Amino acid sequence: MKIYLQLIPKLALILFFVSTNIFGQWTQPWKCAYATIDDEPNGTGIQTISIAVVEENAFAAMVSQAALPWEAGDACYLVGYRNADSTHGRLGFYKYNTPFNQIWINGFDQVFMEHARDIAAYGNLIYVANNDVDHNILVFELGQDSIYTYPKRVITKRDPFVEENLWGIDIDNSGRVYVTVEGTESSPSKVYIYPAIDNAMWESGVAAEPIQIITLPDLGEARDVAVAPNGDAIWVSNYTNDKVYCYVGSPEAGYNIASAFDFTLTDAPVSSASTVLEVGPWGLKFMPGKNWLLVACDVSFSTGTGYEYGRVYIVNPNTGEIVDTLDGAKWNYDHTGAYNNRPGGTLGTVSGYTSLYNVDFDEYYNIYTQSFYGWTADKWYYDGEIPSIELTITNVEKTNQIPTEFKLGQNYPNPFNPTTNIEFSLPERSFVTLKVYSITGEVVANIIEGKEYNSGTYRYSFDASKLASGTYIYSLTNGKSIINKKMLLIK
């Protein structure tokens, strides 16, 4: 018999009305391919808070027992799956309803998993935003038969007198790591960005300095972060304020908030008990290739009527517009006749207890979620062709000029202080890399790194406020040709 924790109300103004939003939908509904059985031999064994996908049907699910934000004794561990379905795929043995703290161990170096809320995959590696005393980012590896320690970790705690709890985590194509840091009643949440694990700080054993810090514009709890492959756009959810923010820029040069993006969750669902459910955006993931932003929304750590809501919105990453909905709560109700029912605990396509906090996807664009109180990992599929969209919100702006050749223009103004415009033209669809080098050949800015652009002329506003005065080289390549030009920064 499961024992559920009591409802923790969200501290926000309750609006007593039913949302009247009508979202444009694609032609087919999302369907649950499977939900891992909530029992031996395939269950996670207890509350499951996050999921990280390596490839189709291969993923790690993370157990985090305590619902209260930083409750003592919060047991956390990772459960690996390969070739998964509802009844098969779990790697290793986990005694049902018996929580424990997994240990990251490298020789005599040991860290217990504690108070973790999110994980992310990079290849076969699984990164954990941990909240031990040093707030480590821990790295594990999804092997063929189990999950193993990968001998890398980084300490994120920067001030011994300030408790900066980690929450969400994501990784870009270069291996850079992005984590959300929960704010306080008087201090906004932040995003810390760290270099890839080949950097020495991952072995230093001392608190590492982020290469970039983003401070959210409002107070409230930052739950998750999602990043575009090249790190030129990131999205951050603020659960308390029902907001998702978008920032554009780069880890080297910094980020600016993108005013064109506006996602505010206006849902105010009325429960069967005639109460308004306090829902908010939680998990995020950007889906390259199709270029949609996935936003998981639910009631925070709520049982009972909280099971009556749980969705993943598919969102335009440039504007914040909702274009489609994966409705987990409706699926549960339609297939069991209730919001808190899983007949026999073994119905293989229903989690039964909607508590949908995090989201990921595989190479075929299937979506994966978890059920915190259903103790499951769930796979969803779209029975049709998922449309795609171009990511245009980055600092690279497309102009109306029609190009006839591969060209890199002279920056303007030049000399400049501290910003200048760089224009380039592509006569055909190309994979583009644009970098800025010091006169000695050191890369000082990765503006674009292997990103695919349609034919057209593009303009980028380069901010060199963090660079010293001097001559710099900016270089453009399309994989066939390279063009270099000089620019002069005078402060």
N, C-alpha and C positions, 0 to 999 in steps of 0.2 A: 504493500500500500504506500503510495507516494504521499509525503507530507509537504504541502506547498506553503511558501512564505506569504505573509500578508501583503496586501496592496500597499505600495509606497506611492503616495500621491505626488504628482508633479507640481512643483511650486510655480504656478502660473495662473493667470486670470481664466476662469472657466466661462466659456461663452455658451449660453443655453440656446443653441439653435443647431439644426441639422445642416451640414454642408450641402450647398446646392451646386458645387462644381460638377460640370459635365466634361469629361475628358475624352478627346478623340481617341478611338481605339483602332488597333490593327484588325485585320479580318478574322483572325482566329484567336481563341483563348489559350492561355498557358495551361498546361496539364502536368500533373505530378507523375513522373516516371516511376519513382520509388521513394519511400521513406524507410530508412533503416529500422529494422524491428526493435522495439523497445523491450528487449530481453536477450538472453543468451541465444545463439552465439554471436549475434551481430550488433548488439546495442552499444551505445556509448557508455551506458551504465548510470548516468545521473545528468543533472542540468548541463545543457550544451549551449555555449554562448557564441561560438564563432566557427567559421569553416574556411579553409584555404585549399584551393584546387590546384593540383599539379598538372593533370590531364584528365580526359574524360574518365569518370568512374574511379579516379585516383585522387585522394584528398586526405587532409588531416582535419579532424574535428577537435575542438578544444572544450573540455569540461572546465567550468568554473562554478563551484558549488554555491557560493553565497550570493544572494541577490543584493543585500545591502551593500552600498558602494565599496567600503573598505573594511568590511566585517572581519574580525579576527577569525583565524582558522579557515580561511577561504582556500579549499583544496583545488588545485589545478593540475590537469594533465592532458596530454595529446593522445588521440586515438587515430591510428593510420588505417587507410582503406586502399585496396587495389582491386580492380575488376569488381567493383561493388555493385550490389543490387540490394533489395530489401532484406535478404536473408544470408548473403555471402559478402566476403571481401574484407572483413575486419582482420587486421594484423595484430596478433598477440592476444593474451587473455586478460580480461578486466573483470574483476568480481563485481557483480551487479549491486548497485546502491552501496558501494563501499569506496568512498572518496579517498584520495591520497595526493600528496604533493610530488609531482615528478621532479627529478633532479637533473639539471644540466651539469655534467661532470667532465672535466678535462684534467686527468692526473689528480693532483691534490686540490685543484680549483673546482669548487662546487657552489652552485646557486640553486635554491629551491624555487620552483614556480609558485608564485603567490599573487593573488588579486589580479590576475591577468584578465583582460577583457577582449583582446583581439589578436588575431594572427594573420599572416600574409605569406603567400608562396612566391618563390623566385627560383624557377627550375624545380629541382627536387628539395630545395631548402625551405624550411618553415621558420619564419621569424616570429618571435613572441614579444609583445609589448608587456614586459613583466613589471611587477610592483613590489619587489623585494626592497630592502632598505636602501639599495643603491639605484633602484629603478633601471635595471639592466634591460637591454634588448638582447634576447637570447636567440641562438640559432641552432636548429635541429635539422635532421635530414630524414626524408621519407624514403626508407630503404625498401627492399623487396619483401621483407618479412616483419619489419618493425620500424619504429621511429628511434633514431639514434642522435646522440649529441654531435653537433658539428662544432669543432673547436674554435668558435668565434663568439665574442660577446662584447658589448660596449656599455659603459656606465654613463647614464644620461643625467644623473643628479648633479646639478651645478652649484647649489647652495645648501649646505648642511642644515640650515635653519629654516628652509622653506620646503614644504611638502609638495612636490610637483608630480602628481600621479599621471602615468601614461594611460591612454585609452586606445585610440585607433592607430593602425599602422598600414602602410603601403610602400611599394618599392617600384622605382622606374626601371626602364630597360638597361640603364647603366649600372644598376645595383644600388643606387642611392636610396636611403631609407628615410621615410617621412613618418613622424609620429605626432599625435595630438597630445597636448599636455593640459590637463584639466585645470581650469581657473578656480578662483574663489569668489566670495560674495563681493569683493572689491577689486579683483584683478581678472581681466579677461583671459580666456583660454588662448593657447598658442599652438603653433606647429613648429617642431624642430626638424631640421633636415641634416642628415649625417651622410658622409661619403660611403662608398661601397666597402665591402669587407676586406678588400685587399689593402686598405689603408691601415697604417700601424696602430691607430687608436683602438682598433678592435682587439688588440692583444696587450694594451698598455696596463689595464687594471686600474686606471685612474679616470676621473670624470672627464669626459670628452666634450669639447666645445662644438656645438653645431656649426655647420658652414652657413646656415641661414636660419633666422627665426622670424616667423610671421605671427603678429599679434592680431587676434580677431577684433573687429570693430565694436562688438557688443559684449556685455557680460553674459554668462551662461555656460553650459556644459558642452564642450566640443566632444562629440562622440567618435567621429571617424574622419578619415582623409582618403581621397582617391586622387591618383596622379595620372596624367597622360604619359605615354611611353617615353617621351623625351624630357619630361619635367617642365614643359613650357606652359602647362596649365594644371592647377590643382583645385580640388573642391573640398570643402570642410563643412560638416554638419554641426549645427548648434541645436541640440535637442530642446533646450529650455525656451529658445526664442522661435522655434519652428522654422529655422532658416537653414539654407545651404548657401555658402559663399563660394565664389569662384575667384581665383587669383591667376594672373598671367605674368610671365617673366621667365626667370631661370634661376637655378640654385646658385649660380655664380654672381649674377647681377642683381638679384633680388626680385620681389614680386609686388605688383600693384593689384588692387581689387578691380575686378571687371564689372563695371556698372551696367553693362548690357545684360548680364545674367541676373535673374531674379527668381528664386525658388522660395516661396513661403508656403508652408503646409497650412491650408485653411480648413482641413477636415475637422469636424466637430461631431463625431458620430454619437448618437444617443443609444445607450445600451438597452437591453431587455428590462433592466431595473429602472429605466427612465433617468439614468444619470448620463452626463456627458463624459465620454472617455477622453482623458488627456493624452493625446497621441503626439508624436514628434518624429522627425527624421533621425535615423540612427546610422545604420551601415551604408557605406558608399563603395562603388566600384565603377571605374571607367572601362568600357568595352571597346578596345581598339579593333579596327577592321570595320565594324558597324558604327562605331563612334557614338554610342549611347551612354548616358550616365544612369547607373542603377542606384536607386535610393530606397533603402529598406525603412519602412515606417511602422511603428507599433507603440503600444503602451509600455512604459518602462517598468519592468519587474512587477507585472500584475497578473494575478490569477482571476478566477471567477469571471466576471463580465469582461475582463481584459482579453479573454480568448476570442471575443467577438470582432476583433479588429487585428489585422496584420497584412501588410501589402508591400510589394516591391513596385515602385513606380519607375517606368522607363522614361527618361527625361532628355530633352534636347540640351546638350551640354553648352550650347552657345547662348540660349535664352532662358533656360529654366522651365520651359513649357513641358507639361506632362503629356506624353503621346500614347502611352499604353500602360496597362495595369496587370500585374500578377497578384490576384487576391487570394492569399492563403486561407484566410478565415472563411471566406465564402466557399472555397473548395472543400474545407473540412465539413462545413454544415451540409453542403449539397450531397456529400458522400457518406455521411454518418447520421444525419438528421439532428445533429447537435454541434455545439462549439467545443465541447469538452468530452469527446467520446472517441475511443478507438477500440472497436469491438474485439474482445479477447486480447488486446494489446498487439495484435499481429496483422492488422490490415495493412498491406504492403505499399499502398499508395496514398496514405493519409497520416500526417503527424498527430492529428487529433487535438492538440492543445496549442493554438497559435500563439507563439511568442517569437516572432520573426525579427531578429535583431541584426543579423549580418548577412552578407550576400557575396557571391563570387560567380564565376562562369568558367566554362572550358573552351577548348579550341573550336568546338562546333556551336558555340553560343548557347549551349544549355546553361540554365541558371541553377545555382545551388544555394540553399538556405539551411537554416537550422531551427529547431524548436527547443527553446530553453526549458520549458516545462514539459514538453512531449518527449524529451531526451532522444531526439532523432537528428539525422542529417538527411536532407531532402533534395532530390534532383527534379528539375522542371524542364519541359521542352515546349517549343513553339511549333505547332503543326502547320508549318507554312514557311515561306521565305521571309526572313527578317529583313526589313529595309535598312539602308545605310544612310548616313548623313556625313557631310564634311565638317571637320572641326575648324571653325573660323575665328574663334574668340581669342586666339593667341595674339601676341604683339605683332605678328606678321599680317599685314593688311593687304588685301588684293585690290588692285586699281583697275581702271577701265581700259588701260592700254592693251593693245593686241600685239604680242611679241612675234618677231620673225627670226630671232636668233637667241642662243644662250648668251646672256650678257649680265655683267655686274657693273652697275653704275658707280660713278664717283660719289662718295658720301657728301651730304650737304646739311648744314653749312660745314665748311672745312677751311681753316681750323674751327674747332667747336669747344663748347664748355656748358654743361657736361653732356648734352644729348645731341645726336646727329641722326640723320636718316640714311638708310642703306637700301637701295633698290636693286632688284635682280629680275631677269626675265627668263621664262622657260617656254620654248616653242612647242614642247610636248610634255606629257605627264612624266615626272622624274622624281627620283629619290635625291633629296638635296641635303647637303651639309654646309653650314655657314659658321665659321669660327673667327675669333679675333685673337691675334698673337702679339706678344711683345716683340720688340725689335731683336731680342735674343732668341726668339722662337718658342717661348713659353705660351701655352694656351691660357688666355685670361678670360675668355667667354665662349661657351658653346651655345651659340644662338639657336641653331637648328642642327640636329644630329640624325641624319639618315631618315628624314621624314618625307613622305610622298606628297607631292603637290601636283595639281592639275596644271595644264598649260595656262600661262598668264604672267602678268607683271605684279610683283609684290614689293611692299615697302615695310621696313622694320625700323622702329625708333630705338636706337641703341643708347642706353644710359651708362655713361662712364664715370659716374660720380664717385665710385669707389676706387678708381684707377688714378695713378699719378700722371702728371703732365708728361708728354712725350709723343713719339711717333709709334703708331701701331699698324699692323698688317691685318686686313680682313680678307678672308679667303672663302671662295665659293666653289663647290664641286657638285657635279651631277652624276658622278660615277664614271664619266667618260672624259670630261675636261675639267681643268682647274683654272680659276682666275683669281689673281691676287691684286690688291690695291692698297695704297698707304692712306692713312688719315692722321691728323695732328690734333692732339688734345692739349689745350693751353688753359691752365687754371690761374 
